[in-house]
Amino acid sequence: MVKLAVYFDTSPSDGGGFQQSLRTLRMLLGEERIRKYEVKVYVSNEQIKATLRLIEIQSTVLILEKNLLIFQRLRKEIGLITKSKLFQKLMPSNQIEKYLVAEGVDLVYFLSPNSIAEYLEKVNFIYTVWDVSHIQNHEFPEVRGNWQIEYRESKLNHILPRAHSIVVESEYTKRQLTKRYGLDSDRMYIIPPQPLIETAVSLNGTSCSFKQVKTIDIARFDRYILYPAQFWPHKNHVFLLAALKHFLANKWGSLKMVFTGGDKGDHMSYVTEKSVDLELSEEVFFLGFVSQEHILSLYKNAFALAMPSYFGPTNLPPVEAFEIGLPVLAPLRDDHKEFLGDGALYFDYTAPSSLALLFKRLISEEGLRDSLIRKGKSQLTYIRGKSEFNKLINKIDEFEHLRECWR
């Protein structure tokens, strides 16, 4: 019997990455065909273990010290150069793999991109790729600094050809991986982002209330645009500020903006300064990290969701907005249009006025908002229909027969 290890390495503060990993984990554990295998969930720290325990998912912490990872990377690089038996005698065994083998693990499913897969020499694995934005939009400091582009490319070039299967979120990403890394598309499976927000409950099972969001005057929100995103430069918060300023300067109506998400690299202070410079301090609310039970209320009470991120196209907030019934405004880009279809209205990245005009249309054009909500629901049905989760399970079943061929 195949023993499947599922590695979970995201926390609630990771936002959409955590939600997507959790959704996939639930799907996997709930799949009847998987129950014939021995499945064990591994996590990277005690905090994630405690989080999963809240929803009755048991896990084991796989602690990997930094020194061990550095040693394994050195071992891998030397091994690739020498490819000799002498090297195997001189260098200690792969401690990461040694632990997994001792646990009887045959196949590891990484629910999010993870460097541990680099060091698996014998144990087979399923790898997840969310996007290749480090190549498409490499100008941003979060991927340009600390040799991140080179590191990510080196990692993907080493990991992907050796993966038993690769999980992606869209046809677009599958095409990009096939083109850039010369991969067999038959080994790639689409599992689109799915909204966990549909459960309408928090991780501890309690229902939420809009008034619980923050100890501020909620009435000041009035009609607002929601942007739930971590504060990275590529998230493009400043574009929304410019669009809001254009809208208000033209006196097209009353509108606020609500930002949620953790600060990354002190970027929130930059966005805050921009809002002050544009004299938008009374119109823009910075809520920081917002828990799951509170974000649902923010979605339900918002006028629309804007998603100006340069990375994508499979960002989770638009999918959640489709589920809740919230209009979506997205960038006019081929990959976003392919994924979001008629479920969104599109703006020009280079023209904040184009987004401001969409705000105006949603307010002034009768029936437009309701029509967009209906189209969003239809697009969500289409997105769900693209899932190849069952094909991935078939591939795991095939692996069971392959595994019988060796000790």
LINMO-V827361 format. One record per backbone hydrogen bond with DSSP energy under -0.5 kcal/mol. NH is the residue of the N-H (numbers start at 1). CO is the residue of the C=O. E is the energy in kcal/mol with one decimal. If there is no record, write none. Layout:
nh=(NH & NH)
co=(CO & CO)
e=(E & E)
This chain:
nh=(4 & 4 & 5 & 5 & 6 & 7 & 7 & 8 & 8 & 9 & 14 & 15 & 17 & 18 & 19 & 20 & 21 & 22 & 23 & 24 & 25 & 26 & 27 & 28 & 29 & 30 & 31 & 31 & 34 & 35 & 35 & 36 & 37 & 38 & 39 & 40 & 42 & 43 & 44 & 49 & 50 & 51 & 52 & 53 & 54 & 54 & 55 & 55 & 56 & 57 & 58 & 60 & 62 & 63 & 64 & 65 & 69 & 70 & 71 & 72 & 73 & 74 & 75 & 76 & 77 & 78 & 79 & 80 & 81 & 82 & 83 & 88 & 89 & 90 & 91 & 95 & 98 & 99 & 100 & 101 & 102 & 103 & 104 & 105 & 106 & 107 & 108 & 109 & 110 & 110 & 111 & 111 & 117 & 118 & 119 & 120 & 121 & 124 & 126 & 127 & 129 & 135 & 136 & 137 & 138 & 140 & 143 & 144 & 145 & 147 & 148 & 149 & 151 & 152 & 153 & 154 & 155 & 156 & 157 & 158 & 159 & 160 & 162 & 163 & 163 & 164 & 165 & 166 & 167 & 168 & 168 & 174 & 175 & 176 & 177 & 178 & 179 & 180 & 181 & 182 & 183 & 185 & 187 & 188 & 189 & 191 & 191 & 196 & 198 & 199 & 200 & 202 & 205 & 212 & 213 & 216 & 218 & 220 & 221 & 222 & 222 & 224 & 225 & 226 & 227 & 229 & 229 & 231 & 232 & 235 & 236 & 239 & 240 & 240 & 241 & 242 & 243 & 244 & 245 & 246 & 247 & 248 & 249 & 250 & 251 & 252 & 256 & 257 & 258 & 259 & 260 & 261 & 264 & 265 & 267 & 270 & 271 & 272 & 273 & 274 & 275 & 276 & 277 & 278 & 279 & 280 & 283 & 284 & 285 & 287 & 287 & 294 & 295 & 296 & 297 & 298 & 299 & 300 & 301 & 302 & 302 & 303 & 304 & 305 & 306 & 307 & 310 & 315 & 319 & 319 & 320 & 321 & 322 & 323 & 324 & 325 & 326 & 328 & 329 & 330 & 331 & 332 & 333 & 337 & 338 & 339 & 340 & 341 & 343 & 344 & 345 & 347 & 349 & 351 & 354 & 355 & 356 & 357 & 358 & 359 & 360 & 361 & 362 & 363 & 364 & 365 & 366 & 368 & 369 & 371 & 372 & 373 & 374 & 375 & 376 & 377 & 378 & 379 & 380 & 381 & 382 & 383 & 384 & 385 & 386 & 386 & 387 & 388 & 392 & 393 & 394 & 395 & 396 & 397 & 398 & 399 & 400 & 401 & 401 & 402 & 403 & 404 & 404 & 405 & 406)
co=(2 & 38 & 3 & 107 & 40 & 5 & 109 & 6 & 42 & 7 & 11 & 12 & 14 & 15 & 15 & 16 & 17 & 18 & 19 & 20 & 21 & 22 & 23 & 24 & 25 & 26 & 27 & 28 & 31 & 31 & 32 & 33 & 34 & 2 & 37 & 4 & 6 & 60 & 8 & 45 & 46 & 47 & 48 & 49 & 50 & 51 & 51 & 52 & 53 & 52 & 56 & 41 & 43 & 61 & 62 & 63 & 65 & 66 & 67 & 68 & 69 & 70 & 71 & 72 & 73 & 74 & 75 & 76 & 77 & 78 & 79 & 84 & 85 & 86 & 87 & 93 & 94 & 95 & 96 & 97 & 98 & 99 & 101 & 100 & 3 & 3 & 124 & 5 & 108 & 126 & 7 & 109 & 114 & 115 & 116 & 117 & 119 & 106 & 108 & 165 & 167 & 132 & 132 & 133 & 135 & 137 & 140 & 140 & 141 & 144 & 145 & 143 & 147 & 148 & 149 & 150 & 151 & 152 & 153 & 154 & 155 & 156 & 159 & 159 & 160 & 125 & 125 & 187 & 127 & 166 & 189 & 170 & 171 & 172 & 173 & 174 & 175 & 176 & 177 & 178 & 177 & 183 & 184 & 185 & 166 & 168 & 189 & 194 & 195 & 196 & 197 & 206 & 202 & 209 & 210 & 214 & 216 & 217 & 218 & 218 & 219 & 222 & 256 & 304 & 258 & 227 & 260 & 262 & 230 & 232 & 233 & 236 & 236 & 237 & 237 & 238 & 239 & 240 & 241 & 242 & 243 & 244 & 245 & 246 & 248 & 247 & 223 & 283 & 225 & 285 & 227 & 288 & 231 & 263 & 264 & 266 & 267 & 268 & 269 & 270 & 271 & 272 & 273 & 274 & 276 & 275 & 280 & 280 & 257 & 259 & 285 & 291 & 291 & 292 & 293 & 294 & 295 & 296 & 297 & 298 & 299 & 224 & 224 & 327 & 226 & 329 & 234 & 313 & 315 & 316 & 316 & 317 & 318 & 319 & 320 & 321 & 321 & 343 & 305 & 345 & 307 & 347 & 331 & 333 & 334 & 335 & 336 & 337 & 340 & 341 & 328 & 330 & 347 & 348 & 351 & 351 & 352 & 353 & 354 & 355 & 356 & 357 & 358 & 359 & 360 & 361 & 364 & 365 & 365 & 367 & 368 & 369 & 370 & 371 & 372 & 373 & 374 & 375 & 376 & 377 & 378 & 379 & 380 & 381 & 382 & 383 & 384 & 190 & 388 & 389 & 390 & 391 & 392 & 393 & 394 & 395 & 396 & 397 & 398 & 398 & 399 & 400 & 401 & 402 & 403)
e=(-0.6 & -2.7 & -0.5 & -3.0 & -2.6 & -0.6 & -2.6 & -0.6 & -3.2 & -0.5 & -2.7 & -1.8 & -1.2 & -0.6 & -1.9 & -2.7 & -2.0 & -2.6 & -2.4 & -2.4 & -2.3 & -2.4 & -2.3 & -2.5 & -2.8 & -1.8 & -0.5 & -1.0 & -1.0 & -0.8 & -0.8 & -0.6 & -2.1 & -1.8 & -0.8 & -2.4 & -3.0 & -2.4 & -0.9 & -1.7 & -2.5 & -2.1 & -2.6 & -1.9 & -1.1 & -0.6 & -0.5 & -1.1 & -1.9 & -2.4 & -0.6 & -2.3 & -3.3 & -0.8 & -0.5 & -0.6 & -1.8 & -2.3 & -2.3 & -2.5 & -2.1 & -2.2 & -2.7 & -2.4 & -2.4 & -2.4 & -2.3 & -2.3 & -1.3 & -2.9 & -1.9 & -1.1 & -1.4 & -2.3 & -2.7 & -0.8 & -2.6 & -1.9 & -1.8 & -2.8 & -2.1 & -1.5 & -1.5 & -2.5 & -2.5 & -1.6 & -1.9 & -3.2 & -0.6 & -2.9 & -1.9 & -0.8 & -1.0 & -1.7 & -1.8 & -1.2 & -0.9 & -1.0 & -3.4 & -2.5 & -2.8 & -1.7 & -1.7 & -2.7 & -0.7 & -0.9 & -1.5 & -1.9 & -2.4 & -0.7 & -1.7 & -0.9 & -2.6 & -2.9 & -2.4 & -2.5 & -2.5 & -2.7 & -2.6 & -1.4 & -2.8 & -2.1 & -1.2 & -0.6 & -1.2 & -2.6 & -0.9 & -2.6 & -3.2 & -0.5 & -2.5 & -1.8 & -2.4 & -2.1 & -2.4 & -2.2 & -2.4 & -2.8 & -2.2 & -0.9 & -0.8 & -0.7 & -2.0 & -1.6 & -2.7 & -3.0 & -0.5 & -0.6 & -0.7 & -2.0 & -1.6 & -1.8 & -1.8 & -1.7 & -1.6 & -1.8 & -1.3 & -1.9 & -2.0 & -0.6 & -0.5 & -0.5 & -2.2 & -2.7 & -2.4 & -0.9 & -2.6 & -3.2 & -1.8 & -1.4 & -1.8 & -0.8 & -0.8 & -0.6 & -1.7 & -2.1 & -2.1 & -2.7 & -2.5 & -2.0 & -2.3 & -2.6 & -2.5 & -1.4 & -1.4 & -1.6 & -2.5 & -2.6 & -2.8 & -3.1 & -1.6 & -2.8 & -1.3 & -0.5 & -0.6 & -0.7 & -1.9 & -2.8 & -2.4 & -2.0 & -2.2 & -1.9 & -2.6 & -2.0 & -1.7 & -3.2 & -1.4 & -1.6 & -2.7 & -2.8 & -0.7 & -0.6 & -2.3 & -1.3 & -0.7 & -1.7 & -2.3 & -2.4 & -1.7 & -0.7 & -0.9 & -3.1 & -1.0 & -3.0 & -1.9 & -2.5 & -2.7 & -0.9 & -0.7 & -0.7 & -2.3 & -2.7 & -2.2 & -1.9 & -2.4 & -2.5 & -2.4 & -0.6 & -2.5 & -2.7 & -0.7 & -3.0 & -1.7 & -2.7 & -2.3 & -1.6 & -3.2 & -2.0 & -2.0 & -0.8 & -2.2 & -2.1 & -0.5 & -1.9 & -1.8 & -0.8 & -2.2 & -2.2 & -1.0 & -2.1 & -2.2 & -2.5 & -2.4 & -1.5 & -2.8 & -2.8 & -0.8 & -1.6 & -0.5 & -2.3 & -2.4 & -2.0 & -2.0 & -2.2 & -2.2 & -2.0 & -2.0 & -2.4 & -2.1 & -1.7 & -2.0 & -2.7 & -2.6 & -1.7 & -0.7 & -1.3 & -1.4 & -4.1 & -2.0 & -2.1 & -2.1 & -1.9 & -1.9 & -2.3 & -2.1 & -1.7 & -1.3 & -0.9 & -0.6 & -1.7 & -2.9 & -0.7 & -0.5 & -2.0 & -1.2)
